[in-house]
Amino acid sequence: MTPADHDIVEVRDLRFAFGRRAVLRGVTLSIRRGGISAILGVSGSGKTTLLKLIGGSLHPASGSVRVCGHEVPQLDREALYRLRRQMGMMFQKGGLFSDLTVFENLAFPIREHTRLPEDIVRDLVMMKLHAVGLRGASRLKPGELSGGMARRVALARAIALDPPLVIYDEPFAGLDPITLNVIANLIRTLNAALGSTSVIVTYDVKEALAIADHLYLLNDGVIVAEGPTAELIASGDPFVHQFLHAEPDGPVRFHYPARPLAQDLQIG
């Protein structure tokens, strides 16, 4: 196998803008098969935009995006649909269908992408719900679930087809400490059980450091650092050190550039 064969996601010099506002200014990264990778960055750094480009929801201005060996921007609708069968996605806000039961939410992608008989669909759904501890909630609607339960249902739906690549968009946002720990442990456990590759996009440094094998730091539209988690934790790079250790002083400033305070207060 060549080095590229080991990479499930390959991004090269990827550029994207909303109008005149450049979001990604030449992102390059390779995500190896297996394990858990985390893409970290401050809010608004382009993390979710990068995910949408990987999934084919957005089209880049330039650059290359390869997933499972396919050049995503060049795929027609049918080919992109086939590729997405190999990708599980846990959306930032869950993305559950509010009018469907928990069972039907999980059955939806299985029915959409396969022609399995209903008894097999039922068994698959119940096994996935059991894996996240919610088999007993199969008849509930999303509105009857707590926030943490809804997040676990979303996780179960992301792995419904046992995809080789599972992407989690801010999976820890808004969770209480207990639920957050449950979700983090589920991601690690299910990744190992399925033998898949997990990509977590988050600004929750603590949890990312706890479960990720490899880190990518996105800032100002480019990847400014990447490497095994332990190496980046020990990095002497000012930005990496400030971000991973949550320090107030460093390249990322607390104060927006302004003239001296005394001038605005008319002192002296």
C-alpha angles and dihedrals in degrees: 000000000000120000089258091057088063092056118088092183124033121180121181127188091329116187130184137162139183100224107306094343110099111214102171116029104184110328115189124180142139123209115203122221115263130024130050125294125189126206107204132189143135119277110287095020093124101262097133091042089056090053092051090052091050090050094046096244090121130036119226124235087226142336136067131287116184122180121180087348095307125118098231101202090054097053120107119226095270094048092046089051090054091048092052089060085070092051126073118198130198104194124221093248097030096255095219119164103252096207094052128078121245088259093052092047090059095040092053099077092041092053092042096054103030141040095223119151116258095250090058091046089053093050092048093049093049092048092052092047090049089053090060095039097251106105089119091057096059094114096048124102120234090252089062093056130089117241092258093048091050090052090052091050089051089051091050090050090051090059096037093113096037091244119195089228124046121183123197118197109203094327093175100048115126096000126136115241095260096048091043090056091047092052092047092051091046091053091052094043096046093045090056094043094050096039088228135141116252125201117191120194110196149129091218098108097179096058094040091054090049098055109017123096095195132028134206119190115207118197133159092355099308139079103258097180141004138171146105111328095246092052094052093047088057094043119129093205106124096226095043092048094047094047099045094043095041094232119170096218123064142072090325103070127209093212121064109230110278141150118270114297092235090065093055091046091046092233120164 
